[in-house]
Every structure is written in C-alpha cells, then in structure tokens.
Amino acid sequence: MDIQGYEYNILLGAKELLSRRKIQYIQFEFDEPNIENRIFFKEFWELLRGKYDIYHSLYNGLIKVENYHYSLENYSCMNYLAIRK
C-alpha cells in the first residue's frame, strides 16, 4: 500500500480479515504523510505483531524487525513487508 498516510486506516478496515488470517502479505509505506495523520509505527506494530513477522524492505533485501523501539518512528519513506506467521 502506498496511499499517502492512510495505510493504517486501511488495515483497521481490514481488521476482521486480519483476525481471520485471510491476508498473507501486507506491504506498506511509513513516511511523512503519517505525521499529518498522527500515526506512529507503534500502531502498525501493535496491530500486526503476533500475527505477522514484520520486515524492513530495503534495496538489498529484508531485515526482520524483532522488537518495537522508538527508533522505528522514522518518517523518511520506510517500506515494510508483513508476512503472516
């Protein structure tokens, strides 16, 4: 998803599908528009953890996000991939 800061809202709308494990992969952007919508990465983490493994999607591959940390609140166009466990 690349919908200019509304990625989290889309996931909230799909909460039932997420809880029923109907979505296997979620790709989302986390960047400057999230500031306007007052969305933190922690909200994505809280919604997806336990059900999904979350990875930074980088040019040279994926790096798993093992734990939430405040340093993840980076609004410089970060791409993530969540893979259902």
C-alpha positions in Angstrom: 0.0 0.0 0.0 1.2 3.5 -0.8 -1.8 5.7 0.0 -0.1 8.7 1.5 -0.5 8.2 5.2 -3.8 6.2 5.2 -2.2 2.7 5.3 -3.1 2.2 8.9 -6.7 3.2 8.3 -6.9 0.6 5.5 -5.6 -2.1 8.0 -8.1 -1.0 10.6 -10.8 -1.5 8.0 -9.4 -5.0 7.3 -9.2 -5.9 11.0 -11.7 -8.8 10.7 -9.8 -10.2 7.7 -6.5 -9.9 9.7 -8.0 -11.7 12.7 -9.4 -14.5 10.5 -5.9 -14.8 8.9 -7.2 -14.1 5.4 -4.3 -11.8 4.4 -0.9 -13.4 3.9 1.2 -10.4 2.9 1.0 -6.7 3.6 3.3 -4.2 2.1 3.1 -0.7 3.4 4.9 2.6 3.4 5.6 4.6 6.5 6.7 8.1 5.8 5.9 11.8 6.1 2.2 11.7 5.4 1.8 9.6 8.6 2.9 12.7 10.5 -0.1 14.6 9.1 -2.4 11.8 10.2 -0.7 11.4 13.6 0.1 7.8 13.1 3.1 6.1 14.7 4.9 3.0 13.6 3.9 1.6 17.1 0.3 1.5 15.9 1.2 -0.8 13.0 3.3 -2.9 15.4 0.5 -3.3 17.9 -2.0 -4.2 15.2 0.2 -6.8 13.4 2.6 -8.3 16.0 1.9 -11.8 17.0 0.1 -12.5 13.7 2.8 -11.3 11.3 6.5 -11.1 11.1 7.4 -7.5 10.0 10.4 -6.7 7.9 12.1 -3.5 6.6 12.0 -3.8 2.9 15.4 -2.5 1.6 17.1 -2.4 -1.8 19.3 -5.3 -0.8 16.7 -7.5 0.9 14.6 -7.8 4.0 15.6 -7.2 7.6 13.3 -8.6 10.3 12.0 -6.1 12.9 12.4 -8.3 16.0 11.0 -5.8 18.6 9.4 -2.4 18.7 11.8 0.5 19.5 11.2 4.3 19.4 13.9 4.5 16.7 11.4 2.9 14.3 9.5 6.2 14.3 11.4 7.2 11.2 9.3 9.2 8.7 11.9 9.0 5.9 10.0 6.8 3.5 10.4 3.4 5.1 8.9 0.4 3.3 7.7 -2.7 5.3 6.5 -6.2 4.5 4.4 -8.1 6.9 4.2 -11.8 6.4 1.6 -13.9 8.2 3.0 -16.4 10.6 
